[in-house]
Amino acid sequence: MAAPGQTPPRRPFGGRFLTDPARLFQHNAWDNVEWSEEQEASARSKVQENSSQLLPQDKQEDYEVNAKRYWDDFYKIHDNGFFKDRHWLFTEFPELAPNRNPKHNRDSAPGYGNKGESNQEGLGSCENGHCSLETRAENQLNLLKGTPEICTEEGAAQKDTELSQSGGGYPGSSASYRILEVGCGAGNTVFPILQTNNDPGLFVYCCDFSTAAVDLVQNNAEYDSSRCFAFVHDLCNDQSPFPMPDESLDVVILIFVLSAILPEKMQGVVSRLSRLLKPGGVILLRDYGRYDLAQLRFKKGQCLSDNFYVRGDGTRVYFFTQDELDDLFTTAGLEKIQNLVDRRLQVNRGKQMTMYRVWIQCKYCRPAAPQL
């Protein structure tokens, strides 16, 4: 209870539960909001309507063949002016924080909680780089002048070869804890990790399909090549090399990334990433859930296949169920630690609007080597 004249303490995310509808507009978000049968039926009806007309096959092939160009154009147009750093990561994924405790991660898996900042992604915030106009101006990243050499896919392989021949190993080979973020965008996950986790044994890899995105990361004032290695990588290309060997990573991060991939290629991507994990290593995922507001807002003519859509800028997005993700990870030989739905009610108090978001959060572990 706050003293007279003092502002009441701010209730943390993960603990805001709407028990009285009259209080709807007292906060800008409510956690774990249950849907009624009517709301679920309405969402299902909207999806049936907006997916009733599929794009012609030649258009679909264009979006797949030119996917890299669409993402490059996206980052060139938007630069890095409205990307929101994800400081909520350390609450949801303590594996990324300093003084990490694997036992704690496993013990806390069945529960759900956001005790720190909002982990809002998407409309009204930033989702995979797509942000509202209101948030663009306040999320500037500092850039150094000049452009360093970008590590392309071919460059990553060449650098790996050169290091091996010189006896230097691969980038980060001397680290004791290695993290890879896939689909790093402008660095909104990488830089909070580097800023927060001062573990001297930490090394962070980050890659993106877009050369323009990797350019933004390498140009950032926080980029430290002694602790981080950014490179361009095509996840869907089996011949596209990683700069690190199999079984070398402790953590792989997928934040609103898997949903951008052609559904029939997702299993190959997850299987490739799982081979990079050490025994006991984990994949951390947060992505779009079925009937999220972003899915319901699509119009007819934007659907590519079931629950897979193209945005106006040519980038694509899929909306998952828990079972679909579980099947992808377990087929890749991983074991479930966590697979939960985060149903969030976001509120625009100024416009008196409500927005229902649905995200899925997962942790899957590579089984530890059996004891001999």
FENPEHU-V604196 format. One record per residue. N is the residue number from 1. RES is the residue in three letters. PHI is phi in degrees with one decimal (* if undefined). PSI is psi as a letter, one per 40 degrees, with the letter a starting at -180 (none if undefined). OMEGA is omega in degrees with one decimal (999 if undefined). Layout:
N|RES|PHI|PSI|OMEGA + N|RES|PHI|PSI|OMEGA
This chain:
1|MET|*|h|-180.0 + 2|ALA|-79.6|i|177.0 + 3|ALA|-70.4|i|179.3 + 4|PRO|-53.9|h|178.4 + 5|GLY|87.2|e|-179.9 + 6|GLN|-98.3|i|176.3 + 7|THR|-71.8|h|179.8 + 8|PRO|-62.0|i|-178.6 + 9|PRO|-61.4|i|-179.5 + 10|ARG|-74.8|h|179.7 + 11|ARG|-75.6|h|-176.8 + 12|PRO|-71.5|i|173.7 + 13|PHE|-63.6|i|-174.8 + 14|GLY|97.6|e|-179.4 + 15|GLY|-125.8|e|179.6 + 16|ARG|-101.1|h|-177.4 + 17|PHE|-117.5|h|-176.6 + 18|LEU|-84.1|g|-179.9 + 19|THR|-101.4|e|-179.6 + 20|ASP|-125.8|h|-178.5 + 21|PRO|-54.4|d|180.0 + 22|ALA|-67.3|e|-178.7 + 23|ARG|-96.2|e|-172.4 + 24|LEU|-49.5|d|-173.4 + 25|PHE|-96.0|e|176.8 + 26|GLN|-80.7|d|176.9 + 27|HIS|-128.2|i|179.7 + 28|ASN|-92.1|e|176.2 + 29|ALA|-162.0|i|177.0 + 30|TRP|-127.8|i|-172.3 + 31|ASP|-99.1|i|171.6 + 32|ASN|49.4|f|-177.9 + 33|VAL|-81.7|h|179.5 + 34|GLU|-76.6|i|177.5 + 35|TRP|-95.3|i|174.4 + 36|SER|-79.8|i|177.0 + 37|GLU|-60.9|d|179.4 + 38|GLU|-66.2|d|179.9 + 39|GLN|-65.9|d|177.9 + 40|GLU|-63.1|d|179.7 + 41|ALA|-65.4|d|178.5 + 42|SER|-64.4|d|178.4 + 43|ALA|-63.6|d|179.9 + 44|ARG|-62.6|d|179.6 + 45|SER|-65.4|d|179.0 + 46|LYS|-64.3|d|179.4 + 47|VAL|-67.7|d|176.9 + 48|GLN|-61.0|d|-179.8 + 49|GLU|-71.0|d|-175.3 + 50|ASN|-78.7|e|176.7 + 51|SER|-108.2|e|-177.5 + 52|SER|-73.7|e|-180.0 + 53|GLN|-124.0|h|-178.4 + 54|LEU|-88.7|i|175.4 + 55|LEU|-66.2|i|176.4 + 56|PRO|-58.8|i|-174.9 + 57|GLN|-59.5|d|-179.1 + 58|ASP|-64.9|d|176.2 + 59|LYS|-66.7|d|179.9 + 60|GLN|-61.9|d|179.1 + 61|GLU|-64.9|d|178.0 + 62|ASP|-62.9|d|-179.2 + 63|TYR|-66.4|d|177.7 + 64|GLU|-78.6|d|-177.3 + 65|VAL|-64.7|d|-175.7 + 66|ASN|-105.1|f|-177.4 + 67|ALA|-56.9|d|-179.1 + 68|LYS|-61.9|d|-179.6 + 69|ARG|-63.3|d|179.9 + 70|TYR|-63.6|d|178.7 + 71|TRP|-71.7|d|175.3 + 72|ASP|-60.1|d|179.2 + 73|ASP|-61.7|d|179.4 + 74|PHE|-58.3|d|-176.9 + 75|TYR|-72.3|d|176.8 + 76|LYS|-68.6|d|-179.7 + 77|ILE|-70.9|d|-173.5 + 78|HIS|-89.6|e|-177.5 + 79|ASP|51.1|b|179.2 + 80|ASN|-128.8|f|-170.8 + 81|GLY|-78.6|e|-176.9 + 82|PHE|-145.0|f|179.6 + 83|PHE|-102.9|h|-173.0 + 84|LYS|-99.7|h|178.7 + 85|ASP|-64.6|i|-172.3 + 86|ARG|-98.9|g|-178.4 + 87|HIS|-72.2|e|175.3 + 88|TRP|-66.5|e|-176.7 + 89|LEU|-53.4|d|-172.0 + 90|PHE|-75.9|d|173.0 + 91|THR|-78.9|d|-178.8 + 92|GLU|-73.2|d|-175.1 + 93|PHE|-127.0|g|-178.8 + 94|PRO|-62.8|e|175.5 + 95|GLU|-60.3|d|-176.8 + 96|LEU|-93.2|e|-174.1 + 97|ALA|-88.7|i|172.6 + 98|PRO|-65.2|i|-178.8 + 99|ASN|56.4|f|-180.0 + 100|ARG|-60.6|i|-179.4 + 101|ASN|-133.2|g|-177.0 + 102|PRO|-54.6|d|179.3 + 103|LYS|-62.4|d|178.6 + 104|HIS|-61.8|d|-179.3 + 105|ASN|-58.7|d|-177.3 + 106|ARG|-70.3|d|-178.2 + 107|ASP|-66.3|d|-174.9 + 108|SER|-89.8|e|-173.2 + 109|ALA|-58.0|d|-174.9 + 110|PRO|-66.3|d|-176.4 + 111|GLY|-87.0|i|177.5 + 112|TYR|-138.7|h|177.1 + 113|GLY|-167.3|i|171.1 + 114|ASN|-124.4|g|-175.0 + 115|LYS|-97.9|e|-178.3 + 116|GLY|-112.3|b|-178.2 + 117|GLU|-70.9|i|177.0 + 118|SER|-62.4|h|173.4 + 119|ASN|-100.2|f|179.8 + 120|GLN|-64.9|h|171.3 + 121|GLU|-129.8|h|170.1 + 122|GLY|111.6|a|-172.1 + 123|LEU|-58.3|h|-174.8 + 124|GLY|89.3|e|177.5 + 125|SER|-146.0|b|-178.0 + 126|CYS|-131.4|h|176.3 + 127|GLU|-131.4|h|179.2 + 128|ASN|55.6|f|179.2 + 129|GLY|93.6|e|-179.3 + 130|HIS|-94.7|h|-174.7 + 131|CYS|-130.1|i|176.8 + 132|SER|-75.1|i|179.4 + 133|LEU|-61.0|d|-176.9 + 134|GLU|-64.1|d|-175.2 + 135|THR|-95.0|e|-173.8 + 136|ARG|-63.5|d|-173.0 + 137|ALA|-67.4|d|-173.3 + 138|GLU|-94.0|e|-176.9 + 139|ASN|-122.6|f|179.5 + 140|GLN|-70.9|i|171.4 + 141|LEU|-108.5|i|179.0 + 142|ASN|-81.4|h|179.6 + 143|LEU|-111.8|i|168.4 + 144|LEU|-81.8|i|175.5 + 145|LYS|-74.4|i|-179.0 + 146|GLY|93.8|i|-176.7 + 147|THR|-123.0|h|176.6 + 148|PRO|-73.1|i|178.6 + 149|GLU|-66.1|h|-179.4 + 150|ILE|-83.5|h|177.6 + 151|CYS|-86.9|h|176.7 + 152|THR|-79.0|i|177.5 + 153|GLU|-59.9|d|179.8 + 154|GLU|-66.9|d|179.6 + 155|GLY|-66.8|d|178.5 + 156|ALA|-62.5|d|179.5 + 157|ALA|-65.5|d|-179.7 + 158|GLN|-65.3|d|180.0 + 159|LYS|-64.0|d|178.4 + 160|ASP|-60.5|d|179.5 + 161|THR|-62.7|d|-179.2 + 162|GLU|-61.2|d|179.8 + 163|LEU|-65.3|d|179.9 + 164|SER|-64.2|d|-178.9 + 165|GLN|-66.3|d|-179.2 + 166|SER|-87.0|e|179.5 + 167|GLY|82.7|e|-177.4 + 168|GLY|-85.9|e|-177.2 + 169|GLY|72.1|a|-179.9 + 170|TYR|-97.0|i|178.9 + 171|PRO|-54.9|h|-179.9 + 172|GLY|79.2|e|-175.3 + 173|SER|-64.8|d|-179.3 + 174|SER|-89.2|e|-178.3 + 175|ALA|-72.6|i|178.5 + 176|SER|-100.1|e|179.4 + 177|TYR|-145.1|h|-172.8 + 178|ARG|-120.3|h|-179.6 + 179|ILE|-121.7|h|172.8 + 180|LEU|-119.8|h|169.5 + 181|GLU|-102.0|h|178.8 + 182|VAL|-98.8|h|-176.3 + 183|GLY|73.4|f|-170.2 + 184|CYS|-75.3|e|-178.8 + 185|GLY|56.6|b|-179.1 + 186|ALA|-87.3|e|176.1 + 187|GLY|98.4|f|-173.3 + 188|ASN|-75.2|e|170.0 + 189|THR|-103.7|d|-175.8 + 190|VAL|-60.4|d|-173.5 + 191|PHE|-70.3|d|171.7 + 192|PRO|-58.7|d|177.4 + 193|ILE|-65.0|d|-178.6 + 194|LEU|-64.0|d|-179.4 + 195|GLN|-74.0|d|-172.5 + 196|THR|-94.9|d|-174.1 + 197|ASN|-97.7|h|-177.9 + 198|ASN|-97.2|e|176.9 + 199|ASP|-58.3|h|-178.2 + 200|PRO|-64.3|e|179.2 + 201|GLY|-91.1|e|-176.5 + 202|LEU|-80.9|h|169.6 + 203|PHE|-138.7|h|-175.8 + 204|VAL|-115.7|h|171.3 + 205|TYR|-98.7|i|173.7 + 206|CYS|-147.8|h|-178.5 + 207|CYS|-140.0|i|177.1 + 208|ASP|-150.8|i|175.5 + 209|PHE|-64.5|d|-173.6 + 210|SER|-93.5|h|173.9 + 211|THR|-62.4|d|179.7 + 212|ALA|-62.7|d|178.5 + 213|ALA|-66.2|d|179.5 + 214|VAL|-63.7|d|175.6 + 215|ASP|-59.0|d|179.3 + 216|LEU|-62.0|d|179.4 + 217|VAL|-63.8|d|-175.9 + 218|GLN|-69.4|d|178.0 + 219|ASN|-86.2|e|-176.4 + 220|ASN|-71.5|i|-178.5 + 221|ALA|-62.0|d|-178.3 + 222|GLU|-86.1|e|-176.8 + 223|TYR|-69.8|h|-177.2 + 224|ASP|-126.6|h|-174.8 + 225|SER|-66.3|e|176.6 + 226|SER|-79.9|e|-179.1 + 227|ARG|-123.6|e|-172.2 + 228|CYS|-148.5|i|177.5 + 229|PHE|-137.1|h|-179.1 + 230|ALA|-101.8|h|-178.4 + 231|PHE|-150.8|i|176.9 + 232|VAL|-83.3|h|-178.5 + 233|HIS|-150.7|h|174.9 + 234|ASP|-101.6|h|-177.1 + 235|LEU|-60.6|d|-174.0 + 236|CYS|-83.3|e|-179.7 + 237|ASN|-99.2|h|-178.2 + 238|ASP|-61.1|d|-178.5 + 239|GLN|-90.7|e|179.2 + 240|SER|-75.9|h|-171.3 + 241|PRO|-80.2|i|167.2 + 242|PHE|-95.3|i|179.8 + 243|PRO|-78.6|e|-180.0 + 244|MET|-119.3|i|-178.7 + 245|PRO|-79.3|i|173.5 + 246|ASP|-60.0|i|177.6 + 247|GLU|56.7|f|-179.3 + 248|SER|-118.0|e|-173.6 + 249|LEU|-105.7|i|173.9 + 250|ASP|-88.1|d|-175.7 + 251|VAL|-142.8|h|167.9 + 252|VAL|-120.1|h|-176.9 + 253|ILE|-111.0|h|175.4 + 254|LEU|-128.5|g|-178.6 + 255|ILE|-110.7|h|-179.5 + 256|PHE|51.0|f|-177.7 + 257|VAL|-121.2|d|-176.7 + 258|LEU|-59.1|d|-178.6 + 259|SER|-66.4|e|-178.8 + 260|ALA|-87.5|e|-174.0 + 261|ILE|-101.3|i|175.4 + 262|LEU|-52.2|h|-173.1 + 263|PRO|-52.3|d|-178.1 + 264|GLU|-70.6|e|178.0 + 265|LYS|-100.0|e|-174.2 + 266|MET|-63.4|d|-177.4 + 267|GLN|-62.1|d|177.8 + 268|GLY|-61.4|d|179.0 + 269|VAL|-64.8|d|-178.8 + 270|VAL|-63.3|d|-179.9 + 271|SER|-65.1|d|177.6 + 272|ARG|-61.0|d|-178.3 + 273|LEU|-66.5|d|-178.7 + 274|SER|-63.5|d|-179.8 + 275|ARG|-70.6|e|178.1 + 276|LEU|-76.9|e|-175.2 + 277|LEU|-77.1|i|167.0 + 278|LYS|-67.4|i|168.3 + 279|PRO|-56.0|h|-175.5 + 280|GLY|92.8|e|178.3 + 281|GLY|-72.1|i|-173.9 + 282|VAL|-128.1|i|166.8 + 283|ILE|-102.0|h|178.7 + 284|LEU|-111.0|h|-176.9 + 285|LEU|-130.9|i|166.5 + 286|ARG|-137.8|h|-174.5 + 287|ASP|-157.4|a|-175.1 + 288|TYR|-72.8|h|175.4 + 289|GLY|-99.5|i|179.9 + 290|ARG|-58.8|h|178.9 + 291|TYR|73.7|e|170.8 + 292|ASP|-59.8|i|-179.6 + 293|LEU|-52.7|d|-179.8 + 294|ALA|-61.5|d|177.8 + 295|GLN|-71.3|d|-176.9 + 296|LEU|-69.1|d|-177.5 + 297|ARG|-84.1|e|178.6 + 298|PHE|-67.4|i|178.7 + 299|LYS|-99.9|i|174.4 + 300|LYS|-57.8|i|178.4 + 301|GLY|93.4|e|177.9 + 302|GLN|-108.1|e|-177.2 + 303|CYS|-90.5|h|179.3 + 304|LEU|-95.8|d|176.7 + 305|SER|-162.8|a|-176.6 + 306|ASP|-52.6|h|174.7 + 307|ASN|63.0|f|-179.7 + 308|PHE|-127.0|h|-170.8 + 309|TYR|-132.7|i|173.0 + 310|VAL|-116.2|h|177.0 + 311|ARG|-81.1|i|-179.3 + 312|GLY|-62.8|d|-178.7 + 313|ASP|-91.4|e|177.7 + 314|GLY|92.3|e|175.2 + 315|THR|-80.8|i|-171.7 + 316|ARG|-120.7|i|-176.9 + 317|VAL|-152.8|h|177.4 + 318|TYR|-114.9|i|-179.5 + 319|PHE|-119.1|h|-168.2 + 320|PHE|-91.4|i|161.1 + 321|THR|-107.8|i|177.6 + 322|GLN|-60.8|d|-177.7 + 323|ASP|-64.0|d|178.8 + 324|GLU|-61.9|d|179.9 + 325|LEU|-67.9|d|178.2 + 326|ASP|-59.8|d|179.7 + 327|ASP|-65.2|d|178.8 + 328|LEU|-60.4|d|-175.0 + 329|PHE|-74.9|d|-178.7 + 330|THR|-70.3|d|175.3 + 331|THR|-62.7|d|177.5 + 332|ALA|-81.1|e|176.6 + 333|GLY|88.2|e|-178.6 + 334|LEU|-97.4|i|-179.7 + 335|GLU|-109.1|i|-177.1 + 336|LYS|-74.4|h|168.0 + 337|ILE|-105.8|d|-177.5 + 338|GLN|-150.4|h|172.9 + 339|ASN|-154.4|h|-173.6 + 340|LEU|-135.6|i|176.0 + 341|VAL|-101.1|h|175.9 + 342|ASP|-107.8|h|177.5 + 343|ARG|-98.8|h|-174.7 + 344|ARG|-115.6|h|172.4 + 345|LEU|-101.9|h|177.1 + 346|GLN|-93.4|i|-174.3 + 347|VAL|-126.0|h|169.5 + 348|ASN|-99.2|g|-173.3 + 349|ARG|-67.9|d|179.6 + 350|GLY|-65.7|d|-178.0 + 351|LYS|-95.9|e|-178.9 + 352|GLN|55.3|f|-179.1 + 353|MET|-115.8|i|175.7 + 354|THR|-118.0|i|-178.0 + 355|MET|-137.3|h|-177.9 + 356|TYR|-97.1|h|179.3 + 357|ARG|-106.9|i|177.8 + 358|VAL|-132.8|h|177.3 + 359|TRP|-124.7|i|175.7 + 360|ILE|-118.1|h|179.7 + 361|GLN|-122.4|h|-175.5 + 362|CYS|-134.2|i|166.4 + 363|LYS|-134.2|h|178.1 + 364|TYR|-130.2|h|-170.2 + 365|CYS|-115.1|i|170.8 + 366|ARG|-79.0|h|-176.7 + 367|PRO|-56.7|i|177.8 + 368|ALA|-68.4|i|179.2 + 369|ALA|-62.5|h|179.8 + 370|PRO|-63.9|i|178.5 + 371|GLN|-73.6|h|179.0 + 372|LEU|-87.4|none|999
